Amino acid sequence: MEKAFRNDAYAKVSGQAIYTDDLKLHDMLYAVPVYSELPRAKLISLDGSAALKQSGVVAIITAKDIPGNIRYGQIIKDYPILVDEDINSTGDVLALIVAHTREQAITAVPFIKIELQPLKPILDPEEAMKPDAEILHPFHGSNLTNYHRVRRGDVATAEKEADLIIEEEFSTSRVEHSYLEPESAICHLRPDGVMEVFGSMQHPFSTRRFVASTLGVELKDVEVKPLTCGGGFGGKDDTAALVCARAALCAWILKKPVKITYSREWSMRESYKRHPYKMQYRMGLNKEGQILSVKARIVADGGAYCSVTPWVTWRSTVQSCGCYEVSNVETDVYGVYTNNVFCGAMRGFGSPQINFAIEQLVEIAAEKLGMDEITFRRKNMVKQGSTTITGQVLDNHIVSLTQVLDAVLKESDYENKRKLCSLGNPNQKEWYGIGLAISYRGVSLGAEGTDVNSAIIYVQPDGSTLLETGVFENGQGAESAMILIASEQLGLPLERIRYRLPSTSNIPDGGSTVASRGTIMGGGAVVNAAIILKRIITETIQKITGKSVAHFKDSKLLDSTDNFIMSWNEAIKLCYDNQVYPYAFGVFQPPQISWDEETGQGNAYFTWVYGCQAVELKVNPQTGAVELLNMIAAHDIGKVINPYALKGQYYGGMAMGAGYALFENCPCENGLVVPTNFHNYRPPRSINLPEMKAIFIENPDPISPSGAKGIGEPANEIMAPAIANAIYHATGKRYHS
């Protein structure tokens, strides 16, 4: 195994990394938000005159000061940068107080006089879906942000032929991302008229669109420069862009740099969460254990604004039957507006909720049929050449569910330990359980959006190399992966390649660094750029020297029999001496997918990741306390790029899955997020987590230029149901939420 590599490690552990809040510009002002205390109301008046008289206060910015569009959104333009009239959430910002210091601005908040007309909030998505429910966003005309469905085969006929029909309901909770660094942005208007934006974000191009829309300017007049990002997990997109747009608005009006840095309380109050789901499943089976049909109704509480709820729930639709082959399916998935905090992208993006349900449902079915859960899974899970519930034939890559399942069964000694499970034995002082779950996951965005990324490789005259892609680092090691791929392709040592943090003016939009797409998409673009660069170099050498280069290895250029032709530095000098620039721009765009929204049929994703996770635990019969003993994960990641970073993704994913199952819940009371900080919102600590084992299964993907797939989200999506199954095997009681 290669040595550990993180290009940003030293800067972070030594405290030298520059985060947004570390940056201070000359004559900079500070802005803070003023929130609504009600989840639904009309804003009658807002008087900032008393606040404006407080020490250091420079301005009170409201919706009437916005020169461009008051509302924006990635799918539905429903989110107010600042509220003009309609309040739909306690996370709505009514005004911004700008002062010489952040403390002065915070001190002035109580002096803002606000008059609201209270309206009855809708807090339950089922209530919002009733025909007589008030419409929360009249311009949209419905309380549904979206409706997706799958129609395959004939469920009614299949149920008539079934020997067993089971019906179960499951629910999942609202979850906070818990990134260590809250949202932060600094904006200033440059002398050339460009609004320059510094911030912590996952998609600078989305931020650029938000800012340009708010200011009413063209995209060329906004340049976004992301700084070191202290974690994202999907959460540094919409809210981060809104914070940048507000800072830009203040800077535009006041013609001075403005910083907004959120407190943990503001971040938890306003930022979007993982969607809470309610899921009703009906499964038909024959006595041999084959799944004949699945009927599912799934409702996602999207909260006050749309965000990316249609995309999140689309993935839930595609994966609504888990990694199982089912010929007859009726799935209905609803994204619903309420007056709760809004929900959006979070690690897993609609699959953790589904897997929590389906991976328990198959075990319930197996038990009712008198089968063991492993045999049942093997009988029904997708295999090479299987057809998914959307009609996609899995024949363009290796379907490796058997590999990952067998790896975990062996490593965990599952079959022997399964016999030791307590099942609530009243004679035992501690109850022991082991459980597992399996999954497949469509890679990247699929039919959710356009999938493309680009890379620039620019070799300097001394042979050192600059690398830039449309992938943005948010702690996952994306930059390091890009450097490793370039190093392998060009035959250069890692230290000769520097990754340049791109701005929105330097490289095309490669989409958000979400959906576990950074390595496969950005890495694919790096490979293609390297191929172009090598062609430029080899053609130049052929033209000048008549020699044919076949390989780039160890900073040397070799012929087809590995004879030395010249060094890398000599080759680059030859290019420059002959006015050939060793510069390449590469693009990776995977094969187009197909999708029919009416039937929910089509090739939803261009490739898939397969995984299995298992957990051992103990339950205290007196208190119900759960102690995790061991966690194991095996995933087919295509090709290992950075083994130590990959382990980190496995461990972090399993830890977040454990938090989802046992520790984390972000309830709303009358629309207000109850937890305000990490004192009353409890992600798992190191003392709550056991030893973990990561198993790499490598089947290089034929579509991915680097051979790699993605792992950030697959690692997170099945530990929760594995824990639920283990708790059942320990206690004999099934938990549906």
C-alpha positions in Angstrom: 0.0 0.0 0.0 1.3 3.5 -0.9 2.2 6.0 1.7 -0.5 8.3 2.9 -1.0 11.5 0.9 -3.0 14.6 1.5 -1.8 17.7 -0.2 -3.6 19.9 2.4 -2.8 17.9 5.5 0.1 19.9 6.9 -1.6 23.3 6.4 -4.7 22.0 8.3 -3.0 20.2 11.2 -0.6 23.1 11.7 -3.3 25.7 11.7 -2.0 27.5 8.6 -5.0 26.7 6.3 -6.9 29.9 5.5 -10.7 29.5 6.2 -13.1 32.3 5.2 -13.4 33.7 8.7 -9.6 34.0 8.9 -9.6 36.4 6.0 -9.8 40.2 6.8 -9.9 42.8 4.1 -9.2 46.5 4.6 -12.1 48.6 5.9 -14.3 45.5 6.2 -17.8 45.6 7.7 -19.7 42.8 9.3 -23.3 41.8 8.8 -25.6 39.6 10.9 -29.1 38.2 10.2 -32.4 39.1 11.8 -34.7 36.1 11.9 -38.4 35.6 12.0 -39.8 34.3 15.3 -42.8 32.8 13.5 -42.8 29.9 11.0 -45.6 31.5 8.9 -46.7 35.1 8.9 -47.0 38.3 6.9 -44.3 40.9 7.4 -46.3 44.1 8.1 -43.5 46.4 9.0 -39.8 46.5 10.0 -38.4 49.6 11.7 -34.6 49.7 11.9 -34.3 53.3 13.1 -33.4 52.4 16.7 -31.0 49.8 15.7 -29.3 52.2 13.3 -28.5 54.5 16.2 -26.6 51.8 18.1 -22.8 52.1 18.3 -21.0 51.1 15.2 -24.1 50.3 13.1 -23.7 51.4 9.5 -26.8 50.2 7.7 -30.0 48.1 8.0 -30.5 46.2 4.7 -33.9 44.8 3.8 -35.6 43.3 0.8 -36.4 46.7 -0.7 -32.7 47.3 -1.1 -32.2 44.3 -3.4 -31.5 45.5 -7.0 -32.1 42.2 -8.6 -34.3 39.2 -7.9 -35.6 38.8 -4.3 -36.1 35.0 -4.7 -33.8 32.3 -6.0 -33.6 28.6 -6.0 -31.8 25.8 -8.0 -35.1 24.3 -9.2 -37.9 26.5 -8.0 -37.2 30.2 -7.3 -39.0 30.3 -4.0 -36.3 31.2 -1.4 -36.2 34.9 -0.4 -32.7 36.3 -0.1 -34.5 38.7 2.4 -38.2 38.5 3.2 -40.3 41.1 1.4 -43.7 39.9 2.7 -44.3 36.2 3.1 -42.6 34.4 5.9 -42.5 30.6 5.7 -39.9 29.6 8.2 -38.2 30.6 11.4 -35.0 30.5 9.3 -36.2 33.3 7.1 -34.0 36.4 7.3 -36.0 39.7 7.5 -33.0 42.1 7.5 -29.3 42.4 7.8 -27.6 44.6 10.3 -24.2 45.9 9.1 -21.7 47.4 11.6 -18.0 48.0 12.0 -17.7 44.8 14.2 -19.7 41.7 14.4 -20.4 42.2 18.1 -21.8 45.7 17.4 -24.2 44.2 14.8 -25.3 41.5 17.1 -26.0 44.0 19.9 -28.3 45.9 17.6 -30.5 43.0 16.7 -33.0 43.5 19.6 -33.6 47.1 18.6 -35.2 46.1 15.3 -38.9 46.6 15.6 -40.9 44.0 13.7 -44.7 43.7 13.2 -45.9 40.4 11.9 -49.4 39.1 11.1 -49.4 35.5 12.3 -50.7 32.8 10.0 -51.4 29.2 10.8 -48.4 27.1 9.9 -48.6 23.7 8.2 -46.1 21.4 9.9 -47.2 18.0 8.8 -46.6 17.0 5.2 -49.8 14.8 5.2 -51.8 17.9 6.2 -50.1 19.9 3.5 -51.1 17.3 0.9 -54.9 17.5 1.7 -57.0 19.0 -1.0 -58.3 21.8 1.2 -54.8 22.7 2.6 -53.7 26.3 2.2 -51.1 26.7 -0.5 -47.8 27.9 1.1 -46.4 29.3 -2.2 -49.3 30.5 -4.2 -47.2 31.2 -7.3 -46.3 27.5 -7.4 -49.9 26.5 -7.1 -49.3 23.3 -5.0 -47.8 22.2 -1.8 -46.0 19.5 -3.7 -42.5 20.4 -4.8 -42.6 17.3 -6.9 -44.1 13.8 -7.6 -42.1 10.9 -8.9 -43.3 7.4 -9.7 -42.2 4.0 -11.0 -44.7 1.8 -12.9 -43.4 -1.6 -13.9 -45.3 -4.8 -14.5 -48.6 -5.6 -12.9 -48.7 -5.3 -9.1 -52.3 -6.3 -8.8 -51.9 -9.5 -10.6 -48.6 -10.3 -8.8 -50.3 -9.8 -5.4 -53.1 -12.3 -6.4 -50.3 -14.8 -7.2 -48.4 -14.1 -4.0 -48.3 -16.6 -1.1 -47.5 -13.9 1.4 -48.1 -10.2 1.5 -46.5 -8.0 4.2 -47.1 -4.4 4.9 -44.8 -2.2 7.0 -44.4 1.5 7.8 -41.1 3.2 8.5 -40.0 6.7 9.3 -36.7 8.6 9.5 -35.7 11.7 11.3 -34.5 15.1 10.2 -30.7 15.3 10.5 -28.1 18.2 10.8 -25.0 18.0 8.7 -22.7 19.0 11.6 -19.9 20.4 9.6 -17.3 21.9 11.9 -17.1 25.2 10.1 -20.3 27.3 9.9 -21.2 29.2 6.8 -19.0 32.2 6.1 -18.6 34.7 3.2 -16.6 37.8 2.4 -17.6 39.9 -0.6 -16.2 43.1 -2.1 -16.7 45.1 -5.2 -13.4 45.3 -7.2 -12.4 48.5 -9.1 -13.2 46.7 -12.4 -16.8 46.3 -11.3 -16.6 42.6 -10.5 -18.2 41.4 -7.3 -15.5 39.1 -5.8 -16.8 36.4 -3.4 -14.8 34.4 -1.0 -16.5 31.6 0.9 -16.9 28.1 2.1 -18.9 26.1 -0.3 -19.4 23.0 -2.4 -20.5 24.6 -5.7 -19.1 28.0 -6.4 -20.9 28.2 -9.8 -24.3 27.8 -8.0 -23.1 30.6 -5.6 -22.2 32.8 -8.6 -25.7 32.3 -10.0 -27.3 33.2 -6.6 -25.2 36.4 -6.3 -25.7 37.5 -9.9 -29.4 37.0 -9.6 -29.6 39.0 -6.4 -27.5 41.9 -7.7 -29.2 41.9 -11.1 -25.8 41.6 -13.0 -24.4 39.2 -15.5 -22.4 36.1 -14.5 -19.2 37.7 -15.9 -19.5 40.4 -13.2 -19.3 37.9 -10.3 -16.2 35.9 -9.5 -16.3 33.3 -6.8 -13.1 32.1 -5.1 -13.7 29.3 -2.6 -11.4 29.1 0.3 -10.6 26.1 2.6 -13.9 24.4 3.4 -14.4 23.0 6.9 -16.7 20.2 5.9 -19.8 20.0 3.9 -21.5 16.6 3.6 -23.9 18.2 1.0 -24.7 21.1 3.3 -22.5 23.8 1.8 -24.7 24.5 -1.2 -27.9 26.5 -1.0 -27.4 28.0 2.4 -23.8 28.9 1.7 -24.9 30.5 -1.6 -27.5 32.5 0.3 -25.0 33.8 2.8 -22.7 34.8 -0.1 -25.6 36.6 -1.8 -26.4 38.5 1.3 -22.8 39.6 1.9 -22.6 40.6 -1.8 -25.8 42.6 -1.4 -24.3 44.5 1.5 -21.0 45.1 -0.3 -22.8 46.3 -3.4 -24.9 48.8 -1.5 -22.1 50.1 0.9 -19.2 49.8 -1.5 -17.0 48.2 1.2 -16.0 44.6 1.9 -18.6 42.8 4.0 -18.2 39.6 6.0 -20.9 37.3 7.2 -19.9 34.4 9.5 -22.7 32.4 11.0 -22.7 31.3 14.6 -23.6 27.6 15.2 -27.0 28.7 16.4 -27.7 30.6 13.2 -26.4 27.8 11.1 -28.6 25.2 12.7 -31.6 27.5 12.6 -31.4 28.3 8.9 -29.4 25.6 7.1 -31.2 22.8 5.3 -31.3 19.3 6.8 -31.7 15.7 5.7 -35.3 15.1 4.7 -37.5 13.2 7.2 -39.4 10.4 5.4 -42.5 8.5 6.0 -42.5 5.2 4.0 -45.3 2.7 3.5 -44.3 -0.6 1.9 -46.4 -3.5 0.7 -44.4 -6.5 -0.6 -45.8 -9.7 -2.3 -43.7 -12.9 -2.2 -44.1 -16.5 -3.2 -43.3 -19.4 -0.8 -40.0 -20.0 -2.5 -38.8 -16.6 -1.3 -39.0 -14.6 -4.5 -40.1 -11.0 -4.3 -43.0 -10.7 -6.7 -44.1 -7.2 -6.2 -43.5 -4.0 -4.2 -45.9 -1.1 -3.7 -44.5 1.9 -1.9 -45.8 5.3 -0.9 -43.0 7.7 0.3 -43.5 11.2 1.6 -40.6 13.6 2.1 -41.0 16.7 4.3 -39.1 19.3 2.2 -39.8 22.1 4.6 -40.4 25.7 3.6 -38.5 25.8 0.3 -37.8 23.5 -2.5 -34.0 23.4 -2.7 -33.1 20.1 -4.3 -36.0 18.0 -3.0 -37.1 16.9 -6.5 -33.6 15.5 -7.1 -33.3 13.9 -3.6 -36.6 12.2 -4.0 -35.8 11.1 -7.6 -33.0 9.0 -6.3 -35.3 7.6 -3.6 -37.7 6.7 -6.4 -35.0 4.9 -8.5 -33.7 3.0 -5.5 -37.1 2.5 -3.8 -36.8 -1.3 -3.9 -33.2 -1.4 -2.8 -30.7 -3.6 -4.6 -33.3 -6.2 -5.4 -34.8 -7.4 -8.7 -38.6 -6.9 -8.6 -40.7 -7.3 -11.8 -43.8 -5.6 -10.5 -43.5 -2.2 -8.9 -45.7 0.8 -8.0 -43.8 3.5 -6.3 -45.1 7.0 -5.5 -42.8 9.5 -4.0 -43.8 13.0 -2.9 -41.8 16.0 -2.0 -43.9 18.3 0.2 -43.8 22.0 1.3 -44.3 22.6 5.0 -43.3 25.4 7.4 -40.5 23.4 8.9 -36.9 24.2 8.3 -36.2 23.4 4.6 -34.3 20.2 3.6 -31.8 19.6 0.8 -28.7 17.7 -0.1 -27.0 15.6 2.6 -24.6 12.7 2.3 -26.7 9.9 0.8 -29.1 12.1 -1.0 -32.3 10.2 -0.6 -30.9 6.7 -0.2 -30.3 6.4 3.6 -34.0 6.8 4.2 -34.9 4.1 1.6 -32.3 1.6 2.8 -33.4 2.0 6.4 -36.8 0.7 5.3 -36.0 -1.8 2.6 -33.1 -3.6 4.4 -35.4 -4.2 7.4 -38.3 -5.2 5.2 -36.4 -8.0 3.4 -35.4 -9.4 6.8 -39.1 -9.3 8.0 -40.1 -11.1 4.8 -37.4 -13.7 5.2 -38.4 -14.4 8.8 -42.1 -14.8 7.9 -41.1 -17.3 5.1 -38.9 -19.2 7.5 -35.7 -18.4 5.5 -32.5 -17.0 6.8 -31.9 -13.4 5.7 -28.7 -14.1 3.7 -30.3 -16.8 1.6 -33.3 -14.5 1.0 -31.0 -11.7 -0.1 -29.0 -13.9 -2.4 -32.1 -15.1 -4.1 -33.4 -11.6 -4.8 -30.5 -9.3 -5.1 -29.4 -7.9 -8.5 -26.8 -9.9 -10.4 -24.9 -9.6 -13.6 -27.4 -8.9 -16.4 -30.3 -8.2 -13.9 -32.9 -5.6 -14.8 -33.6 -2.9 -12.2 -37.0 -1.6 -11.3 -36.6 1.2 -13.8 -35.8 -1.2 -16.7 -32.0 -0.7 -16.7 -30.0 -3.8 -17.6 -26.9 -4.1 -15.4 -24.5 -5.4 -18.1 -22.0 -2.6 -18.7 -20.0 -3.2 -15.5 -19.3 -5.9 -12.9 -22.2 -6.3 -10.6 -20.4 -7.2 -7.4 -23.1 -7.6 -4.7 -22.0 -11.2 -4.1 -18.4 -10.1 -3.7 -19.1 -7.5 -1.1 -21.6 -9.7 0.7 -19.2 -12.6 0.9 -16.3 -10.4 2.0 -18.3 -9.1 5.0 -19.8 -12.5 5.9 -16.2 -13.9 6.0 -14.6 -11.0 7.9 -17.4 -10.8 10.5 -17.9 -14.5 10.9 -21.6 -13.6 10.5 -23.1 -17.0 10.2 -21.6 -18.3 13.4 -22.2 -15.1 15.3 -25.7 -14.9 14.1 -26.4 -18.1 16.1 -25.3 -16.3 19.3 -27.9 -13.5 19.0 -30.0 -13.0 22.1 -33.4 -12.2 20.6 -34.4 -10.7 24.0 -33.5 -13.7 26.1 -34.7 -12.7 29.6 -32.0 -14.8 31.2 -29.2 -12.8 29.8 -27.7 -9.7 31.4 -26.6 -8.3 28.1 -28.2 -8.8 24.7 -25.9 -9.4 21.8 -26.8 -8.9 18.1 -25.2 -8.8 14.7 -26.8 -7.3 11.6 -26.0 -6.3 8.1 -27.4 -4.5 5.1 -26.5 -4.3 1.4 -27.0 -1.7 -1.3 -26.4 -0.5 -4.7 -26.1 3.1 -5.6 -26.2 5.0 -8.9 -23.0 6.9 -9.4 -23.1 10.7 -9.8 -26.2 12.7 -10.7 -27.8 10.5 -13.3 -31.1 11.9 -14.6 -31.0 14.5 -11.8 -28.9 16.8 -13.9 -26.2 17.3 -16.5 -23.0 15.4 -15.6 -19.8 16.8 -16.9 -16.5 18.0 -15.5 -13.3 19.5 -16.9 -9.6 19.7 -16.0 -6.6 21.9 -17.0 -3.0 20.7 -16.9 -0.4 23.3 -17.5 3.2 22.3 -17.4 5.6 25.2 -16.5 9.0 25.7 -18.3 10.9 24.0 -15.4 8.7 20.9 -15.7 6.6 21.5 -12.6 2.9 21.1 -13.3 -0.3 23.0 -12.4 -3.5 21.1 -12.2 -7.0 22.5 -12.0 -10.4 20.9 -12.1 -14.1 21.7 -11.5 -13.9 19.6 -8.3 -14.0 21.5 -5.1 -12.4 20.3 -1.9 -14.6 20.2 1.2 -12.5 17.9 3.4 -12.9 14.6 1.5 -9.5 14.6 -0.2 -10.7 15.4 -3.7 -7.6 17.6 -4.5 -5.3 14.8 -3.4 -7.1 12.3 -5.6 -6.8 14.6 -8.6 -3.0 14.9 -8.0 -2.6 11.2 -7.6 -4.4 10.5 -10.9 -2.4 13.1 -12.7 0.8 11.7 -11.2 0.0 8.2 -12.4 -1.0 9.4 -15.9 2.1 11.6 -16.4 4.7 9.5 -14.6 5.5 12.4 -12.3 6.2 12.4 -8.5 3.5 13.9 -6.5 5.6 16.9 -5.3 5.9 18.1 -8.9 2.2 18.7 -9.2 0.4 21.6 -7.6 -3.4 21.7 -7.4 -4.7 25.2 -8.0 -8.0 26.0 -6.2 -10.1 27.1 -9.2 -12.3 30.2 -9.3 -15.4 30.5 -11.4 -13.5 32.7 -13.9 -10.9 30.0 -14.6 -12.7 26.8 -15.4 -16.2 25.8 -16.7 -18.9 24.7 -14.3 -18.4 21.1 -13.5 -21.5 20.8 -11.2 -21.6 20.6 -7.5 -19.0 18.4 -5.7 -21.7 16.2 -4.3 -23.3 12.8 -5.2 -19.9 11.0 -4.7 -19.0 12.3 -8.1 -15.7 14.1 -7.5 -13.3 11.3 -8.2 -15.1 9.7 -11.1 -16.0 13.0 -12.8 -13.1 15.2 -12.0 -10.7 12.3 -12.2 -12.1 11.3 -15.6 -11.4 14.9 -16.8 -7.8 14.7 -15.4 -7.2 11.5 -17.3 -8.5 12.9 -20.5 -6.5 16.1 -20.1 -3.4 14.0 -19.5 -4.0 12.0 -22.6 -4.2 15.2 -24.6 -1.1 16.6 -23.0 0.9 13.5 -23.7 -0.2 13.6 -27.3 1.0 17.2 -27.6 4.4 16.2 -26.1 4.8 13.0 -28.1 3.9 14.6 -31.4 6.4 17.4 -30.7 9.2 14.9 -30.0 8.3 12.8 -33.0 8.4 15.9 -35.2 11.7 17.3 -33.9 13.7 14.1 -33.1 11.9 11.4 -35.1 11.6 9.3 -31.9 8.3 7.6 -30.8 7.4 7.9 -27.2 5.3 5.1 -25.8 5.4 5.5 -22.1 5.7 8.2 -19.4 7.3 6.8 -16.3 9.4 8.0 -13.4 9.9 11.4 -15.0 11.2 9.7 -18.1 9.9 9.3 -21.6 10.4 5.7 -23.0 9.8 3.9 -26.2 7.8 0.8 -26.7 10.6 -1.4 -25.4 11.1 0.9 -22.4 14.3 2.4 -23.8 15.1 5.9 -22.5 14.4 8.7 -24.9 14.6 11.8 -22.7 13.7 13.1 -19.3 10.4 14.9 -18.6 12.3 18.2 -18.1 14.1 17.8 -21.4 10.8 17.0 -23.2 9.1 20.1 -21.7 12.1 22.3 -22.7 11.9 20.9 -26.2 8.2 21.9 -26.4 8.9 25.5 -25.2 11.9 25.9 -27.4 9.7 25.0 -30.4 6.8 27.3 -29.3 4.6 24.4 -28.3 2.7 25.0 -25.0 2.4 21.9 -22.9 -1.2 22.8 -21.9 -4.2 20.6 -22.1 -7.9 21.0 -21.3 -9.8 17.8 -20.8 -13.5 17.0 -20.4 -15.2 13.9 -19.1 -18.9 13.4 -19.9 -20.3 9.9 -19.2 -22.8 8.3 -21.6 -26.2 9.9 -21.7 -28.9 8.4 -19.6 -32.6 8.0 -20.5 -35.6 8.7 -18.3 -39.4 8.7 -18.7 -40.9 10.6 -15.8 -44.4 9.3 -16.5 -43.5 5.7 -16.0 -40.2 5.9 -14.0 -38.4 3.8 -16.6 -35.0 4.3 -18.1 -31.3 4.0 -17.6 -31.1 6.1 -14.5 -27.3 6.0 -13.9 -24.3 5.2 -16.0 -22.8 2.9 -13.4 -23.4 1.6 -9.9 -21.5 1.1 -6.6 -22.2 -2.0 -4.5 -21.7 -2.3 -0.8 -22.3 -4.4 2.4 -21.9 -3.3 6.0 -22.2 -5.3 9.2 -22.2 -4.3 12.9 -22.0 -6.1 16.2 -23.5 -4.6 19.3 -24.8 -5.1 22.8 -28.0 -3.8 24.3 -28.6 -3.2 28.1 -32.0 -4.8 28.8 -32.5 -2.5 31.8 -31.7 0.9 30.1 -31.9 0.1 26.4 -28.4 1.6 26.0 -26.7 0.3 22.8 -22.9 -0.3 22.7 -21.4 -0.8 19.3 -18.7 -3.5 19.3 -17.5 -3.7 15.7 -18.3 -2.3 12.3 -17.3 -3.7 8.9 -17.8 -2.3 5.4 -17.0 -3.7 1.9 -17.6 -1.6 -1.2 -16.7 -2.0 -4.8 -15.0 1.3 -5.4 -13.8 0.5 -8.9 -10.2 1.3 -8.4 -8.3 2.6 -5.3 -6.8 6.0 -5.8 -5.8 7.0 -2.3 -6.1 4.1 0.2 -5.8 6.1 3.4 -8.3 8.7 2.2 -10.6 5.9 1.1 -10.4 4.4 4.6 -11.4 7.7 6.0 -14.5 7.8 3.8 -15.4 4.3 5.0 -14.9 5.2 8.7 -16.7 8.5 8.4 -19.6 7.0 6.5 -20.1 4.2 9.0 -19.8 6.8 11.9 -22.5 9.0 10.3 -24.7 6.0 9.7 -24.4 5.1 13.4 -25.3 8.6 14.3 -28.4 8.4 12.0 -29.5 5.2 13.7 -28.8 5.9 17.4 -27.8 9.5 18.2 -29.0 12.2 15.9 -32.4 13.9 15.6 -33.2 17.5 14.7 -36.9 18.0 15.6 -38.8 21.2 14.9 -41.3 22.6 17.4 -43.8 25.0 15.8 -41.3 25.2 12.9 -38.3 26.2 15.0 -35.3 23.8 15.0 -35.0 22.6 18.6 -31.2 21.9 18.8 -29.2 25.1 18.7 -25.6 23.7 19.0 -23.6 20.6 19.7 -24.6 20.6 23.4 -28.1 19.6 22.5 -27.5 18.0 19.1 -25.3 14.9 19.6 -23.4 13.4 16.7 -21.5 10.3 17.8 -18.2 10.9 19.6 -15.1 8.8 19.4 -16.1 7.1 22.6 -19.4 6.0 21.0 -17.7 4.3 18.1 -16.0 0.9 17.9 -13.2 -0.6 15.8 -13.9 -0.4 12.1 -12.8 -2.5 9.2 -12.6 -1.3 5.6 -12.6 -3.8 2.8 -11.8 -2.6 -0.7 -13.3 -4.5 -3.7 -11.7 -3.4 -7.0 -13.5 -3.9 -10.3 -12.3 -1.0 -12.4 -15.2 0.7 -14.0 -15.1 0.6 -17.9 -16.8 3.9 -18.2 -14.6 5.8 -15.7 -11.3 6.9 -17.3 -9.5 6.4 -14.0 -11.4 3.1 -13.2 -12.6 4.6 -9.9 -16.2 5.1 -8.8 -17.3 7.0 -5.7 -17.5 6.1 -2.0 -18.5 9.2 0.0 -22.2 8.4 0.0 -22.3 4.6 -0.4 -20.3 4.4 2.9 -23.0 6.3 4.7 -26.2 4.8 3.5 -26.4 1.3 5.0 -25.0 1.3 8.6 -28.3 2.6 10.0 -30.4 -0.4 8.7 -27.5 -2.8 9.7 -27.8 -1.4 13.3 -31.6 -1.7 13.2 -31.3 -5.4 12.1 -28.6 -6.0 14.8 -30.8 -4.5 17.5 -33.7 -6.8 16.4 -31.4 -9.8 16.6 -30.4 -8.6 20.1 -33.8 -7.7 21.5 -36.3 -9.5 19.4 -38.0 -6.2 18.8 -38.2 -4.4 15.4 -37.8 -0.6 15.4 -39.4 1.1 12.4 -38.1 4.6 13.1 
